[in-house]
Each structure stands twice: as C-alpha cells, then as structure tokens.
Amino acid sequence: MNKQKTTIKEALKYIFKLLALNKKHKITATIVVFLGIIGGLISLSVSYLNGQFLDTLLKKDSHMLVIISIVFVTILVVESLIEFLNTYMRSHYRIKCGRTMRSVSSRKINNLSIAYYEEHHTGSTVTQVINDIKRLERYYIYFVDDILSYLPVRFIGGMILLFVLNYKLALISLILSPVLGYFVNKVSLKLGSHATGIQEELSISNSKLRDLLEGIHIYKTYGMKQQFDNEYYETCKNINTHATAIGRNWNLMSAISTFNVLIPLIITYGIGGWFISRGEMTVGQLFTFAQVINPVISSFDRMNKAWGQTIITAGRAKHFFELLESDEERCDGSDFSNYPGDEIISVKNLAFSYVEDVPVLKDVSFSINRGEKVAIVGASGSGKSTLHKLLVGHYENYSGDIHVYDKNLRDWNLNKLRSNISYISQDVYLFCSSLKENIAYGNLEASEPELYEASKKAYAHDFINSFKEGYDTVIGERGMKLSGGQKQRVSIARAILKNAPILLLDEPTSALDTKAEHYVQMAIENMELQKTVIIIAHRLSTIINSDKIIVLDEGTVVEIGTHETLINKNGKYKELYDRQLVEEGGQIHA
C-alpha cells in the first residue's frame, strides 16, 4: 500500500513540475479549459433536448416541437463554433508548450558543465530533447482539455442530470463503477515504470546509433557489424518488452472500461422500462437517461485512462527533468581581463580527482608569466589534459589554488575567463557549415578582411581558395571534406581571429603527418606572437624552444626548466626525449 502511495506521489510531483514549466501560458490554457467546459455543457444539453423532443413528439405538441427544434439547431451551431475555437486554441497551446520546453532544454544544454557531457552520452541528451518533448507536449492538451474541463463537466453534470431524472435508477446503474474504477487504477500504476524504462532504453538505442554513425569507419574496418547488431537488437528487445507490458495493461484497462460501460446501459434499459410501467419515468426521460449515462460512464472510463496516461507521462517527465535538473556551470563572478601585471597564471598545491580516492593531479605548483611559451609534457595519463580542463574552469571541485591574472579562478566569471583564452585541440571540431562561418565563430564581429588575414596567418587561405566555392564551401559534418591538416589550420584561423591573450594548445599536431605538421607548426608560430602560450605536447619537436617545460609524472610535477636544463638534469624529461629519439629514428628537430 505504501509503495502505491509513493508511486502516486512521485507521479503527481513530476506532473506538477511539467505544468509549472509552462505556467506563463496559463491564459491560453484557461481559454482551452473554458471552451472545454462549454463543450461539455452543450453535449449534455443536446442529450436533454433529445429526451424533451421525444416526450413532446409523443404528446403531439407541435408548437413546443418547433421551439425545441429551433433551440436544438441553435445549440448545434454554437457547438460547431466552440469546437472550431477549441481545436484552434488546443493546437496553439500545444505549440507554445513545445516551444517553451525546447527553449528551456536548449538553454540548459548550453549551461551544462563539461563534466555532464563526459558522464552522459549525447544520444541520451538527444532523446530527452527530441523524443521526450514530442510526447510531453501532447499531454498538456490532454490535461487542460480532457482532465480539467470536458471530462469533469460531462461526468459531474451528467451525474446531476441522472439523479434529477431518477435517483433510484442512477444509484442502481452506477453501483459497479467505483469497484471497476479501483481495478483500473491498480492496473494503471504498473504503467509508470515501463514508461520510464522505454525512455531509458530509447536513450541507449539512440546512443548506440549515434556511435555507429560517427564511428562508421571503425565499425567497418574492425568488422563490428555483428557486435552492433547484437547490442542494438538487445536494446530493441528491451524496448519491446516495456511496450508490450504497457500495451497489455492498457488493453486490460480498456476491457474493464468496456464492461463498465455495457453493464450500466443494460441495467438502465431493464430497470428503466420497469419504472416507465410504474409511471415513475417518461419514455423521453429514459431516452435522455440512456443518452447521458453513456457519456457519464465513458467520461469516468476516460478519466481512468487519463490517470493511466498521467502515470506514463510522469515517467517521461522524470526522464526529461533529469536533464533540466542537472547541475549547471556557475554564472556568477567578475571580469578581471584588464590586468597589467606579469604573472598570468599561478597554480599552487593543486590536487584533483574525477573519482573519489583516485587522484589524477597531486600537489601541482607552477607559474606562467606574460608572453612565455610553456610546455606541459609527460607520459599518457599523467594529467596533462586534465590540467588544461582545470585552467579553463571546466571543473572546480579541486583543492589548492589556481590564479589567473592574480585572481582566484573561482572568482572569475567563466565566460569572461574563457574570452581571454583561445583553445586548439588535437581533436578538431568543425561545424557542418561553410568555411567562412567556421572561422567567423572565433569573432562574430570581425570584418571579412580580418577573417581573410587570419586565414592567411593560419596558412589556410590558399587551400580554401582552391575549392570551387572558396570560403562558402560547406565542409560536411565535423569537417569530413577536409584533411586532418586542413581542419587544424581552419581551427587555428578561428583562434587567430579570436585574438585572445592566452593560447592553450592540446597536442595539435599529434595526429598529423610531417608535411601537415610543418604547415600547422608555422601557423601556430604566427599565432604565438605576443601571446602567453601553454602547449601540451606529444612530439617534443614542438616544444624544444619553449621558455619553460613542466614535466608531469603520475599527476605530479617532477621537473621544471628549459629543454637544455632538463636534458642536462638527466631525469624524467631526458627519459621521454631519448624514448622519442628511438621512435623517430634519432631525429628531433626544433
């Protein structure tokens, strides 16, 4: 019993959250409710007039027949008008609610931290934004038009009319309805977990499909077709299991509801005929009673189904609100961009871990002055990329201190902090738009001459002009029409256009061949002028001329110095250098 109450309580919690999300459209919702109430009252009026018409016909009162006919036609005209207005307003309200949910979710996606995306598959997020919203927006109409207005009016108004016509027949006819309603409620409570299960499995299937589309070359090269088919089949099988359970319970509810409609109707005609023979009812009253009891029972039935739909919707809303209630990046802090001092970055006793008790960085300390080129090196897994993430504020659950422009990073407004930093990674992301648009994202206010100049400095201008459409060339998803070196030079042009004072480079040439690396390296050198540069490097050829090299080993700074100093020290850096000498055939050139 407690479990049932908890389920109901949880369902109502998410339904109220869903309604609160679109409370700004309450005027539109109120109009839909009002039109639904009018529609329900008109429906009852038509049933009542049918009975009156029949009694008048049997009495052969022609004058009253004309009056009832005129009223009847008038009501039908009004009903048509109300139906038109209600249909329009319902559609208008649904569109508004969908737009609000999409707007709220898109803003949320923009404000989520990098940590969220590293923990959740993008396929799951796509499901929450597209599939969940599509289904949830339908419920708003269901709620305001059926649950709040039309069904209650038909049920409550119909009940009143039945008891006015003959309270004894009403009691006898409706005696089974509460019992059957109880069983419908018991069945409907099983729908919630299956609805949530479907949404979760849809997220998994979308994630797997996205992996296939983005990694299609790997799937084909490594012969992973059978593995994907098996995993995707299993997910689809789970979706089918939940959907079958929902269908089974929904059909059981329908069967109970059908029984609930037929029994009162049979009782009505059987007992009602007896009341007519006793002179307690007229033929017209019985006809009205029979016409009204069906809408009353069907409304009761639809309200039971509405509760089942509410349970299903609550499961979907729970999945959707998991996204909306995820932690966002903070938006407070100040702008300290106008800093005249020399010390640009200071890190003291920094420690960080993604998982508790599994440290990634331990007691890291160093400083970087204005205009310095500082390299961070170390074996794979030593914490280099994690350090970059911390410097741009992607994670703030670290211990120790990070100061940028002599101000604690936690006091910075993150957007203002990042406006001072240009970032180029080994995994270049380009948008499915034109080359001009991709470069312009660095600074949307830049002029075309400035954009072209940035491209020239990045050694991208010539290859861009070699395309038939030039800068208007659409480069495909993730820049698939470009080579690795071309993509990297476009990203460098974007960073040059941004013209931020701090430059973060995360192994930008590690995946390139020698020729491509040569062009990218020249582009980087153009970009480094008058910048403070922090570079994570795998190829030591890119950092030999650095002002300072920071060597990480298992999350700890073990050495700091210039290339020559560290080579002479004969420590960890020398070990990395000698290993790369062997790998590259004894040649490492600056």
Buried (B, 14 or more C-beta within 10 A) or exposed (E): EEEEEEBBEBBEBBBEBBBEBBEEBEEBBEBBBBBBBBBBBBBBBBBBBBBBBBBBBEEEEEEBBEEBEEBBEEBEEBBEEBEEBBEEBBEBBBEBBBBBBBEBBEEBBEBBBEBBEEEBBBBBBBBBBEBBBEBBBBBBBBBBBBBBBBBBBBBEBBBBBBBEBBEEBBEBBBEBBEEBBEBBBBBBBBBBBBBBBBBBBBBBBBBBBBBBEEBEEEBEEEEBEEEBEEBBEBBBEBBEBBBEBBEEBBEBBBEBBEEBBEBBBEBBEEBBEEBBEEEEBBBBBBBBBBBBBBBBBBBBBBBBBBBBBBBBBBBBBBBBBBBBEBEEBBEEBEEBBEBEEEBBBBBEEBBBBEEEEEBBBBBBBBBBBBBBBBBBBBBEEBBBBBBBBBBBBBBBEBEBBBBBBBBEBBEBBBEEBBBBBBBBBBEBEBBBBBBBBBBBEBBEEBEEEBBBBBBBBBBBBEBBEEBEEEBEBBBEEBBEBBEBBBBBBBBBBBBBBBBBBBBBBBBBBBBBEEEBBBBBBBBBEBBBEEBBBBBBBBBBBBBBEBBBBBBBBBBBBBBBBBBEEBBEEEBBBBEBBEEBEEEEEEEBEE
